[in-house]
Amino acid sequence: MINKEEENTDTNSNALGFHIPGRFDKILQIDKCYLQDDLHNQIRNFIYNYAVENNIDFFDLREQKGLLRTMMVRNTQKGEWLVMIMFFKNEELIIKEILKALGTKFPEIDNILYVINEKQNDTFFDLETITYKGVGYLTEEMEGLKFRINPKAFYQTNPSQAYILYQVARDFAGLTGQELVYDLYTGTGTIANFVAHKAKQVIGVEYVKEAIDDAIINSEINNVHNTKFFAGDMKDVLNDEFIATHGKPQVIITDPPRTGMHESVVNKILEIAPQKVVYVSCNPATQARDLALMDAKYIVTKVQPVDMFPQTHHIENVVLLELRK
């Protein structure tokens, strides 16, 4: 993340790092993150130093001014790298010079992208991502399956542990090959494709259209033919007509964002009443809230935390709920 951190003094300092907890407008300067491959640090520090040396303004979220807004760095287990920089204005000459300098310094970066975001928030799902170098996406592999990941799509930040996480979710589902499975908040269809060979059919739903496009491609490149994917807001897509069209699932796997599931989605799951619900969460607090709402019909039979974020208090947590008898 690139931003301008406002100090309690008359002077402001530029910072490139991560959000200070509880502050949307303040960034903590990070010179070395020990949780990431060191190339992350080198790329981040290079962009920071380049901006300072060339008097390129860092974005001020409160004042809505400055050029350098955010930066995303991703890499895969097999060594592919993707960097995307968000700019506040389309200052083409400066942007191209920054990207050229980045590519020259780090030829090992496979994909360099940028996005122009003139909005008052940092979301870019509705904006065009422009590929400066490469194909514009990464490819991760798991159990021989390949997964295309574009910058708009969610993918676990710790791919080694993601494999463990998905194994736990698949084991909890206990599929026999006869089940219709709904994979809610499917992202790029990672879990859906990962469990498909053990299910009769998997239906994936996700808000981000680009992620669904990748999910479809992921099924195609892996010769998975028993998946279907749909884009839209979960609380709007998961309705009576959708279920009547695609069938009532015996198993639901849900992996929502940190905010958890919308109450209407929880209520629809209770109405559908599948035999099993596998709830994957990166926020045990909102997961606990949703589980309490489901307690009348479901009993928690298994719980398995997965340490996705070493040296921090954050975990992913997988819970198996089974219909009360």
FENQUI-V195229 format. One record per helix or strand. SS is the DSSP state (a for helix, b for strand). FROM is the first residue (numbers start at 1). LEN is the number of residues. Records with the same first field share a line. If there is no record, write none. Layout:
SS=FROM-LEN + FROM-LEN
This chain:
b=2-4 + 13-7 + 27-3 + 58-1 + 60-1 + 65-1 + 68-8 + 81-7 + 111-6 + 130-4 + 137-6 + 145-6 + 180-5 + 201-6 + 227-5 + 251-4 + 276-6 + 298-9 + 316-8
a=38-16 + 92-14 + 159-15 + 190-9 + 209-13 + 234-4 + 240-7 + 263-10 + 284-11
